[in-house]
């Protein structure tokens, strides 16, 4: 990932090459800017500041590449969960009594796929548009699985599940 971009350069604000590499490696695996900054020994705000600097274009490109890898991982996970469901371990008094598979929450997968599409749309404004036919096909399959038309209105929330993501209280 990092080798496909120009070599990172050290900056006067503490963002050494090593810290940038640690940040980008953590970001690619965990997809958390705050966690990546902590792993690099820096603050989240300073990471965003560095990303915006014209002289740190190599860092911004490597950041985008790390998130692109994460988006690919999420797409793969969505397909796996759609196909296999999620494993649920049932314990009683600290002892595993059963393991069962339950269907994945289609709305949560659609939410993540929508975020991926939005990020790809933003990237396509900056460069040539990526091929998103796989994501569109997966979205149509998920909507069909949930009993909704392949395209159209947003999926209404299921009141029995509560909020899907923090801050989704409405």
C-alpha positions as CSV (number, residue, x, y, z in Angstrom):
1,X,0.0,0.0,0.0
2,X,2.5,2.6,1.1
3,X,5.1,1.5,-1.5
4,X,2.8,2.6,-4.4
5,X,2.9,6.2,-3.2
6,X,5.9,8.6,-3.2
7,X,8.1,8.1,-0.1
8,X,6.8,9.9,3.0
9,X,8.8,12.8,4.2
10,X,9.4,13.9,7.8
11,X,7.6,17.0,9.0
12,X,8.6,19.6,11.6
13,X,5.5,18.9,13.7
14,X,6.5,15.5,15.0
15,X,5.1,13.4,12.1
16,X,8.2,11.4,11.3
17,X,8.3,8.8,8.5
18,X,8.0,6.1,11.1
19,X,5.0,7.7,12.7
20,X,3.3,8.2,9.4
21,X,3.9,4.5,8.5
22,X,2.5,3.3,11.8
23,X,-0.5,5.6,11.4
24,X,-1.2,4.3,7.8
25,X,-0.7,0.7,8.7
26,X,-3.1,0.9,11.6
27,X,-5.6,2.9,9.5
28,X,-5.6,0.2,6.8
29,X,-6.3,-2.5,9.3
30,X,-8.7,-0.8,11.8
31,X,-10.2,2.0,9.8
32,X,-10.1,4.4,12.8
33,X,-8.3,7.7,12.4
34,X,-8.3,8.2,16.2
35,X,-6.9,4.7,16.8
36,X,-4.3,5.1,14.1
37,X,-3.2,8.5,15.5
38,X,-2.9,7.0,19.0
39,X,-0.9,4.1,17.6
40,X,1.5,6.6,16.0
41,X,1.7,8.7,19.2
42,X,0.0,11.7,17.7
43,X,-3.4,13.3,17.9
44,X,-6.3,12.8,15.6
45,X,-6.4,16.6,14.9
46,X,-2.8,16.7,13.9
47,X,-3.3,13.8,11.5
48,X,-6.2,15.7,9.8
49,X,-4.0,18.9,9.8
50,X,-1.2,17.0,8.1
51,X,-3.5,15.5,5.6
52,X,-4.7,19.0,4.5
53,X,-1.2,20.4,3.9
54,X,-0.1,20.7,0.3
55,X,3.5,19.5,1.1
56,X,2.0,16.3,2.6
57,X,0.3,15.1,-0.6
58,X,2.1,11.8,-0.4
59,X,0.6,11.2,3.1
60,X,-2.9,12.1,1.9
61,X,-2.6,9.7,-1.0
62,X,-1.4,6.9,1.2
63,X,-4.3,7.7,3.6
64,X,-6.8,7.3,0.7
65,X,-5.1,4.0,-0.3
66,X,-5.5,2.7,3.3
67,X,-9.2,3.6,3.3
68,X,-9.7,2.0,-0.1
69,X,-8.3,-1.2,1.3
70,X,-10.7,-0.9,4.2
71,X,-13.6,-0.4,1.8
72,X,-12.7,-3.5,-0.1
73,X,-12.6,-5.4,3.2
74,X,-16.0,-4.2,4.1
75,X,-17.4,-5.2,0.7
76,X,-15.9,-8.7,1.3
77,X,-17.3,-8.9,4.8
78,X,-20.8,-7.8,3.5
79,X,-20.7,-10.7,1.0
80,X,-19.6,-13.2,3.6
81,X,-22.3,-12.1,6.1
82,X,-24.9,-12.2,3.4
83,X,-23.9,-15.7,2.4
84,X,-23.1,-17.2,5.8
85,X,-24.9,-15.0,8.3
86,X,-23.3,-14.3,11.7
87,X,-22.2,-16.8,14.3
88,X,-23.9,-16.4,17.7
89,X,-22.5,-18.1,20.7
90,X,-25.0,-18.9,23.5
91,X,-23.6,-19.3,27.0
92,X,-25.2,-20.3,30.2
93,X,-23.3,-19.8,33.5
94,X,-20.1,-19.2,31.5
95,X,-20.4,-22.4,29.5
96,X,-21.0,-22.5,25.8
97,X,-24.3,-24.4,25.2
98,X,-24.9,-23.7,21.6
99,X,-23.5,-22.0,18.5
100,X,-25.9,-20.9,15.8
101,X,-26.0,-18.9,12.7
102,X,-28.3,-16.0,12.3
103,X,-29.0,-13.9,9.2
104,X,-27.0,-10.7,9.0
105,X,-28.9,-7.4,9.5
106,X,-29.3,-6.3,5.9
107,X,-29.9,-2.7,6.9
108,X,-26.6,-2.4,8.6
109,X,-24.8,-3.8,5.5
110,X,-26.7,-1.4,3.3
111,X,-25.7,1.5,5.5
112,X,-22.0,0.6,5.1
113,X,-22.3,0.0,1.4
114,X,-23.9,3.5,1.1
115,X,-21.0,5.0,2.9
116,X,-18.6,3.2,0.5
117,X,-20.5,4.5,-2.5
118,X,-20.4,8.1,-1.1
119,X,-16.6,7.9,-0.5
120,X,-16.1,6.5,-4.1
121,X,-18.3,9.4,-5.4
122,X,-16.1,11.9,-3.6
123,X,-13.0,10.2,-5.0
124,X,-14.4,10.2,-8.5
125,X,-14.8,14.0,-8.3
126,X,-11.0,14.2,-7.7
127,X,-10.0,11.5,-10.2
128,X,-11.4,9.0,-12.7
129,X,-14.5,7.2,-11.4
130,X,-14.0,3.7,-10.0
131,X,-16.0,0.7,-11.1
132,X,-18.8,0.3,-8.6
133,X,-20.9,-2.3,-10.4
134,X,-20.1,-4.9,-7.7
135,X,-21.4,-2.6,-5.0
136,X,-24.5,-1.8,-6.9
137,X,-25.2,-5.5,-7.6
138,X,-24.6,-6.3,-3.9
139,X,-27.0,-3.5,-2.9
140,X,-29.7,-4.8,-5.2
141,X,-29.2,-8.4,-3.8
142,X,-29.4,-7.1,-0.2
143,X,-32.5,-5.1,-0.8
144,X,-34.2,-8.1,-2.5
145,X,-33.2,-10.3,0.5
146,X,-34.9,-7.8,2.8
147,X,-38.0,-7.7,0.7
148,X,-37.5,-4.3,-0.8
149,X,-37.3,-3.3,-4.5
150,X,-33.7,-3.3,-5.9
151,X,-33.7,0.5,-6.1
152,X,-35.9,3.3,-4.7
153,X,-36.8,4.7,-1.4
154,X,-34.5,4.2,1.6
155,X,-35.3,1.2,3.8
156,X,-37.4,2.3,6.8
157,X,-35.9,1.6,10.2
158,X,-37.0,-1.4,12.2
159,X,-38.3,-0.1,15.6
160,X,-37.6,-3.4,17.3
161,X,-33.9,-3.2,16.7
162,X,-33.3,0.3,18.1
163,X,-30.6,2.6,16.6
164,X,-28.1,0.8,14.2
165,X,-25.3,3.3,14.7
166,X,-24.4,5.7,17.6
167,X,-26.3,8.9,17.0
168,X,-29.1,7.2,15.0
169,X,-31.7,8.0,17.7
170,X,-34.5,9.2,15.3
